[in-house]
Amino acid sequence: MELVAKGKHFRVFHNKILGLWSYYIIEDSSDSNKSQGVDYNINFTYYYFQTKAQMKLIVNDMFDDGLAPGVWN
């Protein structure tokens, strides 16, 4: 699993199923809280068969800093 984007309240991971099909995971920590070093209420959303360009648009719609400089690797 590879980290492809990291913003203020999100991270995007990329992986492949059987080396063929690509999928992305968005880790949304905008509504989370931290207690004793552990983050709670983090939401994970899976996107299958998307390209990196499509994921940039999806993340930009969800978060303010989705297309900010230095967010995407």
N, CA, C and O atoms as a Tripos MOL2 file, in Angstrom:
@<TRIPOS>MOLECULE
protein
  292   291    73     0     0
PROTEIN
NO_CHARGES

@<TRIPOS>ATOM
      1 N           0.8530   -1.1600    0.0000 N.3       1 MET1
      2 CA          0.0000    0.0000    0.0000 C.3       1 MET1
      3 C           0.9030    1.2280    0.0000 C.2       1 MET1
      4 O           1.8860    1.2960    0.7380 O.2       1 MET1
      5 N           0.5580    2.1790   -0.8270 N.am      2 GLU2
      6 CA          1.3880    3.3590   -1.0330 C.3       2 GLU2
      7 C           0.5960    4.6240   -0.7050 C.2       2 GLU2
      8 O          -0.5460    4.7820   -1.1360 O.2       2 GLU2
      9 N           1.2130    5.5160    0.0560 N.am      3 LEU3
     10 CA          0.6060    6.8050    0.3710 C.3       3 LEU3
     11 C           0.8260    7.7350   -0.8190 C.2       3 LEU3
     12 O           1.9680    8.0260   -1.1750 O.2       3 LEU3
     13 N          -0.2610    8.2030   -1.4380 N.am      4 VAL4
     14 CA         -0.1330    9.0610   -2.6190 C.3       4 VAL4
     15 C          -0.5030   10.5040   -2.3540 C.2       4 VAL4
     16 O          -0.1440   11.3820   -3.1400 O.2       4 VAL4
     17 N          -1.2220   10.7790   -1.2530 N.am      5 ALA5
     18 CA         -1.5880   12.1610   -0.9320 C.3       5 ALA5
     19 C          -1.7810   12.2910    0.5720 C.2       5 ALA5
     20 O          -2.2860   11.3870    1.2360 O.2       5 ALA5
     21 N          -1.3630   13.4470    1.0890 N.am      6 LYS6
     22 CA         -1.5400   13.7160    2.5120 C.3       6 LYS6
     23 C          -1.8820   15.1790    2.6910 C.2       6 LYS6
     24 O          -1.0710   16.0590    2.4010 O.2       6 LYS6
     25 N          -3.0950   15.4360    3.1740 N.am      7 GLY7
     26 CA         -3.5530   16.7910    3.4280 C.3       7 GLY7
     27 C          -3.7320   17.0150    4.9170 C.2       7 GLY7
     28 O          -3.2940   16.2110    5.7400 O.2       7 GLY7
     29 N          -4.3760   18.1100    5.2480 N.am      8 LYS8
     30 CA         -4.5670   18.4600    6.6580 C.3       8 LYS8
     31 C          -5.4920   17.4750    7.3660 C.2       8 LYS8
     32 O          -5.2200   17.0870    8.5020 O.2       8 LYS8
     33 N          -6.5750   17.0680    6.7190 N.am      9 HIS9
     34 CA         -7.5540   16.1730    7.3400 C.3       9 HIS9
     35 C          -7.7720   14.8870    6.5580 C.2       9 HIS9
     36 O          -8.7810   14.2130    6.7670 O.2       9 HIS9
     37 N          -6.8630   14.5280    5.6700 N.am     10 PHE10
     38 CA         -7.0650   13.3020    4.9010 C.3      10 PHE10
     39 C          -5.7290   12.7090    4.4610 C.2      10 PHE10
     40 O          -4.7020   13.3860    4.4200 O.2      10 PHE10
     41 N          -5.7840   11.4240    4.1350 N.am     11 ARG11
     42 CA         -4.6790   10.7260    3.4740 C.3      11 ARG11
     43 C          -5.3010    9.8240    2.4160 C.2      11 ARG11
     44 O          -6.4020    9.3040    2.6010 O.2      11 ARG11
     45 N          -4.5910    9.6430    1.3110 N.am     12 VAL12
     46 CA         -5.0660    8.7810    0.2300 C.3      12 VAL12
     47 C          -4.0130    7.7060   -0.0080 C.2      12 VAL12
     48 O          -2.8350    8.0030   -0.2070 O.2      12 VAL12
     49 N          -4.4610    6.4430    0.0160 N.am     13 PHE13
     50 CA         -3.5880    5.3050   -0.2200 C.3      13 PHE13
     51 C          -3.9690    4.6300   -1.5320 C.2      13 PHE13
     52 O          -5.1280    4.6650   -1.9430 O.2      13 PHE13
     53 N          -2.9860    4.0180   -2.1850 N.am     14 HIS14
     54 CA         -3.2130    3.3320   -3.4600 C.3      14 HIS14
     55 C          -2.6550    1.9170   -3.3640 C.2      14 HIS14
     56 O          -1.5860    1.6950   -2.7950 O.2      14 HIS14
     57 N          -3.3910    0.9690   -3.9260 N.am     15 ASN15
     58 CA         -2.9410   -0.4080   -3.9870 C.3      15 ASN15
     59 C          -3.5860   -1.0770   -5.1900 C.2      15 ASN15
     60 O          -4.4790   -0.5070   -5.8170 O.2      15 ASN15
     61 N          -3.1420   -2.2720   -5.5120 N.am     16 LYS16
     62 CA         -3.7120   -3.0300   -6.6240 C.3      16 LYS16
     63 C          -4.1560   -4.4000   -6.1450 C.2      16 LYS16
     64 O          -3.5220   -5.0080   -5.2820 O.2      16 LYS16
     65 N          -5.2560   -4.8780   -6.7160 N.am     17 ILE17
     66 CA         -5.7710   -6.2150   -6.4350 C.3      17 ILE17
     67 C          -5.2010   -7.1560   -7.4910 C.2      17 ILE17
     68 O          -5.3980   -6.9470   -8.6880 O.2      17 ILE17
     69 N          -4.5070   -8.1730   -7.0530 N.am     18 LEU18
     70 CA         -3.8760   -9.1630   -7.9410 C.3      18 LEU18
     71 C          -2.9380   -8.5120   -8.9680 C.2      18 LEU18
     72 O          -2.6640   -9.0950  -10.0170 O.2      18 LEU18
     73 N          -2.4600   -7.3360   -8.6720 N.am     19 GLY19
     74 CA         -1.5450   -6.6450   -9.5690 C.3      19 GLY19
     75 C          -2.2000   -6.0540  -10.8010 C.2      19 GLY19
     76 O          -1.5040   -5.5130  -11.6600 O.2      19 GLY19
     77 N          -3.5200   -6.1390  -10.9170 N.am     20 LEU20
     78 CA         -4.2140   -5.6600  -12.1090 C.3      20 LEU20
     79 C          -5.1270   -4.4770  -11.8530 C.2      20 LEU20
     80 O          -5.0280   -3.4490  -12.5240 O.2      20 LEU20
     81 N          -6.0210   -4.6250  -10.8730 N.am     21 TRP21
     82 CA         -7.0490   -3.6180  -10.6430 C.3      21 TRP21
     83 C          -6.6240   -2.6640   -9.5390 C.2      21 TRP21
     84 O          -6.2160   -3.0740   -8.4520 O.2      21 TRP21
     85 N          -6.7290   -1.4150   -9.8410 N.am     22 SER22
     86 CA         -6.2890   -0.3770   -8.9320 C.3      22 SER22
     87 C          -7.4350    0.0620   -8.0310 C.2      22 SER22
     88 O          -8.5840    0.1390   -8.4650 O.2      22 SER22
     89 N          -7.1110    0.3500   -6.7670 N.am     23 TYR23
     90 CA         -8.1080    0.9420   -5.8710 C.3      23 TYR23
     91 C          -7.4290    1.9390   -4.9380 C.2      23 TYR23
     92 O          -6.2330    1.8480   -4.6630 O.2      23 TYR23
     93 N          -8.2180    2.8840   -4.4650 N.am     24 TYR24
     94 CA         -7.7460    3.9280   -3.5750 C.3      24 TYR24
     95 C          -8.5570    3.9060   -2.2950 C.2      24 TYR24
     96 O          -9.7360    3.5510   -2.3020 O.2      24 TYR24
     97 N          -7.9210    4.2850   -1.1940 N.am     25 ILE25
     98 CA         -8.5850    4.4050    0.0980 C.3      25 ILE25
     99 C          -8.3790    5.8250    0.5910 C.2      25 ILE25
    100 O          -7.2490    6.3090    0.6680 O.2      25 ILE25
    101 N          -9.4810    6.4940    0.9270 N.am     26 ILE26
    102 CA         -9.3960    7.8320    1.5140 C.3      26 ILE26
    103 C          -9.6320    7.6940    3.0130 C.2      26 ILE26
    104 O         -10.6540    7.1670    3.4530 O.2      26 ILE26
    105 N          -8.6630    8.1790    3.7870 N.am     27 GLU27
    106 CA         -8.7660    8.1940    5.2420 C.3      27 GLU27
    107 C          -9.1450    9.6080    5.6590 C.2      27 GLU27
    108 O          -8.3220   10.5220    5.5930 O.2      27 GLU27
    109 N         -10.3890    9.7860    6.0870 N.am     28 ASP28
    110 CA        -10.9310   11.0970    6.4400 C.3      28 ASP28
    111 C         -10.8740   11.2810    7.9500 C.2      28 ASP28
    112 O         -11.5560   10.5720    8.6900 O.2      28 ASP28
    113 N         -10.0650   12.2260    8.4090 N.am     29 SER29
    114 CA         -9.9380   12.4680    9.8450 C.3      29 SER29
    115 C         -10.4900   13.8360   10.2350 C.2      29 SER29
    116 O         -10.0960   14.3900   11.2610 O.2      29 SER29
    117 N         -11.3970   14.3850    9.4300 N.am     30 SER30
    118 CA        -11.9270   15.7200    9.7100 C.3      30 SER30
    119 C         -12.8560   15.7300   10.9290 C.2      30 SER30
    120 O         -12.9420   16.7500   11.6130 O.2      30 SER30
    121 N         -13.5470   14.6340   11.2190 N.am     31 ASP31
    122 CA        -14.4490   14.5670   12.3720 C.3      31 ASP31
    123 C         -13.8770   13.7150   13.5020 C.2      31 ASP31
    124 O         -14.6140   13.3070   14.3990 O.2      31 ASP31
    125 N         -12.5860   13.4470   13.4670 N.am     32 SER32
    126 CA        -11.9970   12.5520   14.4630 C.3      32 SER32
    127 C         -11.5760   13.3120   15.7140 C.2      32 SER32
    128 O         -11.4470   14.5360   15.7150 O.2      32 SER32
    129 N         -11.3700   12.5520   16.7640 N.am     33 ASN33
    130 CA        -10.8200   13.1100   17.9860 C.3      33 ASN33
    131 C          -9.6920   12.2050   18.4610 C.2      33 ASN33
    132 O          -9.6660   11.0160   18.1430 O.2      33 ASN33
    133 N          -8.7680   12.7650   19.2170 N.am     34 LYS34
    134 CA         -7.5940   12.0300   19.6630 C.3      34 LYS34
    135 C          -7.6280   11.9300   21.1790 C.2      34 LYS34
    136 O          -7.8440   12.9220   21.8760 O.2      34 LYS34
    137 N          -7.4130   10.7250   21.6770 N.am     35 SER35
    138 CA         -7.3890   10.4910   23.1150 C.3      35 SER35
    139 C          -6.2500    9.5340   23.4300 C.2      35 SER35
    140 O          -6.2320    8.4080   22.9330 O.2      35 SER35
    141 N          -5.3180    9.9610   24.2330 N.am     36 GLN36
    142 CA         -4.1700    9.1650   24.6720 C.3      36 GLN36
    143 C          -3.3900    8.6040   23.4890 C.2      36 GLN36
    144 O          -2.9550    7.4530   23.5200 O.2      36 GLN36
    145 N          -3.2120    9.4150   22.4460 N.am     37 GLY37
    146 CA         -2.4120    9.0220   21.2920 C.3      37 GLY37
    147 C          -3.1250    8.1690   20.2640 C.2      37 GLY37
    148 O          -2.5020    7.7140   19.3050 O.2      37 GLY37
    149 N          -4.4270    7.9380   20.4410 N.am     38 VAL38
    150 CA         -5.2060    7.1120   19.5130 C.3      38 VAL38
    151 C          -6.2690    7.9840   18.8580 C.2      38 VAL38
    152 O          -6.9860    8.7190   19.5380 O.2      38 VAL38
    153 N          -6.3690    7.8990   17.5290 N.am     39 ASP39
    154 CA         -7.4000    8.6400   16.7970 C.3      39 ASP39
    155 C          -8.6720    7.7990   16.7240 C.2      39 ASP39
    156 O          -8.6290    6.6120   16.3990 O.2      39 ASP39
    157 N          -9.8000    8.4310   17.0300 N.am     40 TYR40
    158 CA        -11.1040    7.7660   16.9810 C.3      40 TYR40
    159 C         -11.9780    8.4360   15.9280 C.2      40 TYR40
    160 O         -11.7670    9.6010   15.5950 O.2      40 TYR40
    161 N         -12.9530    7.7090   15.4080 N.am     41 ASN41
    162 CA        -13.9410    8.1910   14.4340 C.3      41 ASN41
    163 C         -13.3110    8.6010   13.1090 C.2      41 ASN41
    164 O         -13.7120    9.6050   12.5210 O.2      41 ASN41
    165 N         -12.3510    7.8530   12.6430 N.am     42 ILE42
    166 CA        -11.7680    8.0870   11.3190 C.3      42 ILE42
    167 C         -12.5830    7.2780   10.3090 C.2      42 ILE42
    168 O         -12.8600    6.0980   10.5240 O.2      42 ILE42
    169 N         -12.9600    7.9200    9.2150 N.am     43 ASN43
    170 CA        -13.7750    7.2630    8.1850 C.3      43 ASN43
    171 C         -12.8880    6.8160    7.0320 C.2      43 ASN43
    172 O         -12.0170    7.5620    6.5830 O.2      43 ASN43
    173 N         -13.1130    5.5950    6.5570 N.am     44 PHE44
    174 CA        -12.4100    5.0570    5.4030 C.3      44 PHE44
    175 C         -13.4010    4.8880    4.2640 C.2      44 PHE44
    176 O         -14.4910    4.3490    4.4540 O.2      44 PHE44
    177 N         -13.0190    5.3490    3.0840 N.am     45 THR45
    178 CA        -13.8490    5.2020    1.8930 C.3      45 THR45
    179 C         -13.0070    4.5500    0.8060 C.2      45 THR45
    180 O         -11.8880    4.9850    0.5360 O.2      45 THR45
    181 N         -13.5440    3.5130    0.1870 N.am     46 TYR46
    182 CA        -12.8400    2.7650   -0.8510 C.3      46 TYR46
    183 C         -13.3670    3.1610   -2.2190 C.2      46 TYR46
    184 O         -14.5770    3.2650   -2.4200 O.2      46 TYR46
    185 N         -12.4490    3.3840   -3.1660 N.am     47 TYR47
    186 CA        -12.8090    3.6980   -4.5470 C.3      47 TYR47
    187 C         -12.0830    2.7160   -5.4600 C.2      47 TYR47
    188 O         -10.8540    2.6910   -5.5120 O.2      47 TYR47
    189 N         -12.8600    1.9090   -6.1750 N.am     48 TYR48
    190 CA        -12.2970    0.9140   -7.0850 C.3      48 TYR48
    191 C         -12.3650    1.4280   -8.5210 C.2      48 TYR48
    192 O         -13.2820    2.1660   -8.8810 O.2      48 TYR48
    193 N         -11.3870    1.0320   -9.3370 N.am     49 PHE49
    194 CA        -11.3400    1.3180  -10.7760 C.3      49 PHE49
    195 C         -11.3220    2.8160  -11.0750 C.2      49 PHE49
    196 O         -11.9220    3.2560  -12.0560 O.2      49 PHE49
    197 N         -10.6460    3.5960  -10.2510 N.am     50 GLN50
    198 CA        -10.4980    5.0310  -10.4740 C.3      50 GLN50
    199 C          -9.0500    5.3170  -10.8840 C.2      50 GLN50
    200 O          -8.1350    4.5740  -10.5300 O.2      50 GLN50
    201 N          -8.8650    6.3840  -11.6220 N.am     51 THR51
    202 CA         -7.5180    6.8210  -11.9590 C.3      51 THR51
    203 C          -7.0730    7.8710  -10.9460 C.2      51 THR51
    204 O          -7.8720    8.3650  -10.1510 O.2      51 THR51
    205 N          -5.7920    8.1990  -10.9910 N.am     52 LYS52
    206 CA         -5.2770    9.2050  -10.0660 C.3      52 LYS52
    207 C          -5.8900   10.5770  -10.3390 C.2      52 LYS52
    208 O          -6.1510   11.3320   -9.4030 O.2      52 LYS52
    209 N          -6.1180   10.9010  -11.5890 N.am     53 ALA53
    210 CA         -6.7400   12.1840  -11.9390 C.3      53 ALA53
    211 C          -8.1730   12.2570  -11.4080 C.2      53 ALA53
    212 O          -8.5980   13.3070  -10.9250 O.2      53 ALA53
    213 N          -8.9180   11.1580  -11.4930 N.am     54 GLN54
    214 CA        -10.2780   11.1210  -10.9550 C.3      54 GLN54
    215 C         -10.2590   11.2540   -9.4310 C.2      54 GLN54
    216 O         -11.1280   11.9080   -8.8550 O.2      54 GLN54
    217 N          -9.2850   10.6440   -8.7870 N.am     55 MET55
    218 CA         -9.1820   10.7460   -7.3330 C.3      55 MET55
    219 C          -8.8480   12.1620   -6.8990 C.2      55 MET55
    220 O          -9.3190   12.6150   -5.8560 O.2      55 MET55
    221 N          -8.0490   12.8620   -7.6740 N.am     56 LYS56
    222 CA         -7.7470   14.2570   -7.3470 C.3      56 LYS56
    223 C          -9.0160   15.1020   -7.3610 C.2      56 LYS56
    224 O          -9.1980   15.9600   -6.4970 O.2      56 LYS56
    225 N          -9.8890   14.8670   -8.3290 N.am     57 LEU57
    226 CA        -11.1470   15.6050   -8.3950 C.3      57 LEU57
    227 C         -12.0870   15.2360   -7.2430 C.2      57 LEU57
    228 O         -12.7550   16.1070   -6.6860 O.2      57 LEU57
    229 N         -12.1390   13.9580   -6.8900 N.am     58 ILE58
    230 CA        -12.9850   13.5140   -5.7840 C.3      58 ILE58
    231 C         -12.5060   14.1320   -4.4740 C.2      58 ILE58
    232 O         -13.3120   14.6320   -3.6890 O.2      58 ILE58
    233 N         -11.2050   14.0970   -4.2390 N.am     59 VAL59
    234 CA        -10.6460   14.6530   -3.0040 C.3      59 VAL59
    235 C         -10.8220   16.1710   -2.9710 C.2      59 VAL59
    236 O         -11.0780   16.7410   -1.9100 O.2      59 VAL59
    237 N         -10.6880   16.8260   -4.1200 N.am     60 ASN60
    238 CA        -10.8740   18.2710   -4.1780 C.3      60 ASN60
    239 C         -12.3180   18.6630   -3.8300 C.2      60 ASN60
    240 O         -12.5480   19.7070   -3.2200 O.2      60 ASN60
    241 N         -13.2860   17.8260   -4.2180 N.am     61 ASP61
    242 CA        -14.6820   18.0860   -3.8580 C.3      61 ASP61
    243 C         -14.9400   17.8740   -2.3680 C.2      61 ASP61
    244 O         -15.7980   18.5410   -1.7890 O.2      61 ASP61
    245 N         -14.2080   16.9560   -1.7470 N.am     62 MET62
    246 CA        -14.4340   16.6220   -0.3450 C.3      62 MET62
    247 C         -13.6990   17.5420    0.6320 C.2      62 MET62
    248 O         -14.2050   17.8260    1.7180 O.2      62 MET62
    249 N         -12.5080   18.0090    0.2470 N.am     63 PHE63
    250 CA        -11.6540   18.7660    1.1570 C.3      63 PHE63
    251 C         -11.1780   20.0480    0.4950 C.2      63 PHE63
    252 O         -11.0490   20.1160   -0.7270 O.2      63 PHE63
    253 N         -10.9160   21.0660    1.3140 N.am     64 ASP64
    254 CA        -10.4760   22.3630    0.7890 C.3      64 ASP64
    255 C          -9.0760   22.3220    0.1940 C.2      64 ASP64
    256 O          -8.8060   23.0080   -0.7920 O.2      64 ASP64
    257 N          -8.1870   21.5360    0.7730 N.am     65 ASP65
    258 CA         -6.8010   21.4990    0.3060 C.3      65 ASP65
    259 C          -6.5200   20.2880   -0.5850 C.2      65 ASP65
    260 O          -5.3910   19.7970   -0.6170 O.2      65 ASP65
    261 N          -7.5300   19.8010   -1.3070 N.am     66 GLY66
    262 CA         -7.3770   18.6100   -2.1350 C.3      66 GLY66
    263 C          -6.3980   18.7500   -3.2720 C.2      66 GLY66
    264 O          -5.7490   17.7710   -3.6400 O.2      66 GLY66
    265 N          -6.2660   19.9250   -3.8390 N.am     67 LEU67
    266 CA         -5.3250   20.1700   -4.9330 C.3      67 LEU67
    267 C          -4.2330   21.1610   -4.5580 C.2      67 LEU67
    268 O          -3.6190   21.7690   -5.4340 O.2      67 LEU67
    269 N          -3.9920   21.3250   -3.2850 N.am     68 ALA68
    270 CA         -2.9630   22.2610   -2.8180 C.3      68 ALA68
    271 C          -1.5730   21.7500   -3.2230 C.2      68 ALA68
    272 O          -1.3750   20.5430   -3.3640 O.2      68 ALA68
    273 N          -0.6160   22.6580   -3.4090 N.am     69 PRO69
    274 CA          0.7450   22.2340   -3.7700 C.3      69 PRO69
    275 C           1.3630   21.3690   -2.6760 C.2      69 PRO69
    276 O           1.2600   21.6840   -1.4910 O.2      69 PRO69
    277 N           1.9970   20.2920   -3.0780 N.am     70 GLY70
    278 CA          2.6780   19.3960   -2.1390 C.3      70 GLY70
    279 C           1.8080   18.3300   -1.5180 C.2      70 GLY70
    280 O           2.3010   17.5390   -0.7140 O.2      70 GLY70
    281 N           0.5260   18.2760   -1.8590 N.am     71 VAL71
    282 CA         -0.3680   17.2700   -1.2730 C.3      71 VAL71
    283 C          -0.1890   15.9190   -1.9810 C.2      71 VAL71
    284 O          -0.0970   14.8850   -1.3200 O.2      71 VAL71
    285 N          -0.1410   15.9240   -3.2910 N.am     72 TRP72
    286 CA         -0.0410   14.6920   -4.0780 C.3      72 TRP72
    287 C           1.4120   14.4000   -4.4170 C.2      72 TRP72
    288 O           2.1770   15.2950   -4.7730 O.2      72 TRP72
    289 N           1.7780   13.1120   -4.2960 N.am     73 ASN73
    290 CA          3.1440   12.6720   -4.6370 C.3      73 ASN73
    291 C           3.2580   12.4030   -6.1080 C.2      73 ASN73
    292 O           4.3280   12.0250   -6.5860 O.2      73 ASN73
@<TRIPOS>BOND
     1     1     2 1
     2     2     3 1
     3     3     4 2
     4     3     5 am
     5     5     6 1
     6     6     7 1
     7     7     8 2
     8     7     9 am
     9     9    10 1
    10    10    11 1
    11    11    12 2
    12    11    13 am
    13    13    14 1
    14    14    15 1
    15    15    16 2
    16    15    17 am
    17    17    18 1
    18    18    19 1
    19    19    20 2
    20    19    21 am
    21    21    22 1
    22    22    23 1
    23    23    24 2
    24    23    25 am
    25    25    26 1
    26    26    27 1
    27    27    28 2
    28    27    29 am
    29    29    30 1
    30    30    31 1
    31    31    32 2
    32    31    33 am
    33    33    34 1
    34    34    35 1
    35    35    36 2
    36    35    37 am
    37    37    38 1
    38    38    39 1
    39    39    40 2
    40    39    41 am
    41    41    42 1
    42    42    43 1
    43    43    44 2
    44    43    45 am
    45    45    46 1
    46    46    47 1
    47    47    48 2
    48    47    49 am
    49    49    50 1
    50    50    51 1
    51    51    52 2
    52    51    53 am
    53    53    54 1
    54    54    55 1
    55    55    56 2
    56    55    57 am
    57    57    58 1
    58    58    59 1
    59    59    60 2
    60    59    61 am
    61    61    62 1
    62    62    63 1
    63    63    64 2
    64    63    65 am
    65    65    66 1
    66    66    67 1
    67    67    68 2
    68    67    69 am
    69    69    70 1
    70    70    71 1
    71    71    72 2
    72    71    73 am
    73    73    74 1
    74    74    75 1
    75    75    76 2
    76    75    77 am
    77    77    78 1
    78    78    79 1
    79    79    80 2
    80    79    81 am
    81    81    82 1
    82    82    83 1
    83    83    84 2
    84    83    85 am
    85    85    86 1
    86    86    87 1
    87    87    88 2
    88    87    89 am
    89    89    90 1
    90    90    91 1
    91    91    92 2
    92    91    93 am
    93    93    94 1
    94    94    95 1
    95    95    96 2
    96    95    97 am
    97    97    98 1
    98    98    99 1
    99    99   100 2
   100    99   101 am
   101   101   102 1
   102   102   103 1
   103   103   104 2
   104   103   105 am
   105   105   106 1
   106   106   107 1
   107   107   108 2
   108   107   109 am
   109   109   110 1
   110   110   111 1
   111   111   112 2
   112   111   113 am
   113   113   114 1
   114   114   115 1
   115   115   116 2
   116   115   117 am
   117   117   118 1
   118   118   119 1
   119   119   120 2
   120   119   121 am
   121   121   122 1
   122   122   123 1
   123   123   124 2
   124   123   125 am
   125   125   126 1
   126   126   127 1
   127   127   128 2
   128   127   129 am
   129   129   130 1
   130   130   131 1
   131   131   132 2
   132   131   133 am
   133   133   134 1
   134   134   135 1
   135   135   136 2
   136   135   137 am
   137   137   138 1
   138   138   139 1
   139   139   140 2
   140   139   141 am
   141   141   142 1
   142   142   143 1
   143   143   144 2
   144   143   145 am
   145   145   146 1
   146   146   147 1
   147   147   148 2
   148   147   149 am
   149   149   150 1
   150   150   151 1
   151   151   152 2
   152   151   153 am
   153   153   154 1
   154   154   155 1
   155   155   156 2
   156   155   157 am
   157   157   158 1
   158   158   159 1
   159   159   160 2
   160   159   161 am
   161   161   162 1
   162   162   163 1
   163   163   164 2
   164   163   165 am
   165   165   166 1
   166   166   167 1
   167   167   168 2
   168   167   169 am
   169   169   170 1
   170   170   171 1
   171   171   172 2
   172   171   173 am
   173   173   174 1
   174   174   175 1
   175   175   176 2
   176   175   177 am
   177   177   178 1
   178   178   179 1
   179   179   180 2
   180   179   181 am
   181   181   182 1
   182   182   183 1
   183   183   184 2
   184   183   185 am
   185   185   186 1
   186   186   187 1
   187   187   188 2
   188   187   189 am
   189   189   190 1
   190   190   191 1
   191   191   192 2
   192   191   193 am
   193   193   194 1
   194   194   195 1
   195   195   196 2
   196   195   197 am
   197   197   198 1
   198   198   199 1
   199   199   200 2
   200   199   201 am
   201   201   202 1
   202   202   203 1
   203   203   204 2
   204   203   205 am
   205   205   206 1
   206   206   207 1
   207   207   208 2
   208   207   209 am
   209   209   210 1
   210   210   211 1
   211   211   212 2
   212   211   213 am
   213   213   214 1
   214   214   215 1
   215   215   216 2
   216   215   217 am
   217   217   218 1
   218   218   219 1
   219   219   220 2
   220   219   221 am
   221   221   222 1
   222   222   223 1
   223   223   224 2
   224   223   225 am
   225   225   226 1
   226   226   227 1
   227   227   228 2
   228   227   229 am
   229   229   230 1
   230   230   231 1
   231   231   232 2
   232   231   233 am
   233   233   234 1
   234   234   235 1
   235   235   236 2
   236   235   237 am
   237   237   238 1
   238   238   239 1
   239   239   240 2
   240   239   241 am
   241   241   242 1
   242   242   243 1
   243   243   244 2
   244   243   245 am
   245   245   246 1
   246   246   247 1
   247   247   248 2
   248   247   249 am
   249   249   250 1
   250   250   251 1
   251   251   252 2
   252   251   253 am
   253   253   254 1
   254   254   255 1
   255   255   256 2
   256   255   257 am
   257   257   258 1
   258   258   259 1
   259   259   260 2
   260   259   261 am
   261   261   262 1
   262   262   263 1
   263   263   264 2
   264   263   265 am
   265   265   266 1
   266   266   267 1
   267   267   268 2
   268   267   269 am
   269   269   270 1
   270   270   271 1
   271   271   272 2
   272   271   273 am
   273   273   274 1
   274   274   275 1
   275   275   276 2
   276   275   277 am
   277   277   278 1
   278   278   279 1
   279   279   280 2
   280   279   281 am
   281   281   282 1
   282   282   283 1
   283   283   284 2
   284   283   285 am
   285   285   286 1
   286   286   287 1
   287   287   288 2
   288   287   289 am
   289   289   290 1
   290   290   291 1
   291   291   292 2
@<TRIPOS>SUBSTRUCTURE
     1 MET1         2 RESIDUE 1 A MET
     2 GLU2         6 RESIDUE 1 A GLU
     3 LEU3        10 RESIDUE 1 A LEU
     4 VAL4        14 RESIDUE 1 A VAL
     5 ALA5        18 RESIDUE 1 A ALA
     6 LYS6        22 RESIDUE 1 A LYS
     7 GLY7        26 RESIDUE 1 A GLY
     8 LYS8        30 RESIDUE 1 A LYS
     9 HIS9        34 RESIDUE 1 A HIS
    10 PHE10       38 RESIDUE 1 A PHE
    11 ARG11       42 RESIDUE 1 A ARG
    12 VAL12       46 RESIDUE 1 A VAL
    13 PHE13       50 RESIDUE 1 A PHE
    14 HIS14       54 RESIDUE 1 A HIS
    15 ASN15       58 RESIDUE 1 A ASN
    16 LYS16       62 RESIDUE 1 A LYS
    17 ILE17       66 RESIDUE 1 A ILE
    18 LEU18       70 RESIDUE 1 A LEU
    19 GLY19       74 RESIDUE 1 A GLY
    20 LEU20       78 RESIDUE 1 A LEU
    21 TRP21       82 RESIDUE 1 A TRP
    22 SER22       86 RESIDUE 1 A SER
    23 TYR23       90 RESIDUE 1 A TYR
    24 TYR24       94 RESIDUE 1 A TYR
    25 ILE25       98 RESIDUE 1 A ILE
    26 ILE26      102 RESIDUE 1 A ILE
    27 GLU27      106 RESIDUE 1 A GLU
    28 ASP28      110 RESIDUE 1 A ASP
    29 SER29      114 RESIDUE 1 A SER
    30 SER30      118 RESIDUE 1 A SER
    31 ASP31      122 RESIDUE 1 A ASP
    32 SER32      126 RESIDUE 1 A SER
    33 ASN33      130 RESIDUE 1 A ASN
    34 LYS34      134 RESIDUE 1 A LYS
    35 SER35      138 RESIDUE 1 A SER
    36 GLN36      142 RESIDUE 1 A GLN
    37 GLY37      146 RESIDUE 1 A GLY
    38 VAL38      150 RESIDUE 1 A VAL
    39 ASP39      154 RESIDUE 1 A ASP
    40 TYR40      158 RESIDUE 1 A TYR
    41 ASN41      162 RESIDUE 1 A ASN
    42 ILE42      166 RESIDUE 1 A ILE
    43 ASN43      170 RESIDUE 1 A ASN
    44 PHE44      174 RESIDUE 1 A PHE
    45 THR45      178 RESIDUE 1 A THR
    46 TYR46      182 RESIDUE 1 A TYR
    47 TYR47      186 RESIDUE 1 A TYR
    48 TYR48      190 RESIDUE 1 A TYR
    49 PHE49      194 RESIDUE 1 A PHE
    50 GLN50      198 RESIDUE 1 A GLN
    51 THR51      202 RESIDUE 1 A THR
    52 LYS52      206 RESIDUE 1 A LYS
    53 ALA53      210 RESIDUE 1 A ALA
    54 GLN54      214 RESIDUE 1 A GLN
    55 MET55      218 RESIDUE 1 A MET
    56 LYS56      222 RESIDUE 1 A LYS
    57 LEU57      226 RESIDUE 1 A LEU
    58 ILE58      230 RESIDUE 1 A ILE
    59 VAL59      234 RESIDUE 1 A VAL
    60 ASN60      238 RESIDUE 1 A ASN
    61 ASP61      242 RESIDUE 1 A ASP
    62 MET62      246 RESIDUE 1 A MET
    63 PHE63      250 RESIDUE 1 A PHE
    64 ASP64      254 RESIDUE 1 A ASP
    65 ASP65      258 RESIDUE 1 A ASP
    66 GLY66      262 RESIDUE 1 A GLY
    67 LEU67      266 RESIDUE 1 A LEU
    68 ALA68      270 RESIDUE 1 A ALA
    69 PRO69      274 RESIDUE 1 A PRO
    70 GLY70      278 RESIDUE 1 A GLY
    71 VAL71      282 RESIDUE 1 A VAL
    72 TRP72      286 RESIDUE 1 A TRP
    73 ASN73      290 RESIDUE 1 A ASN
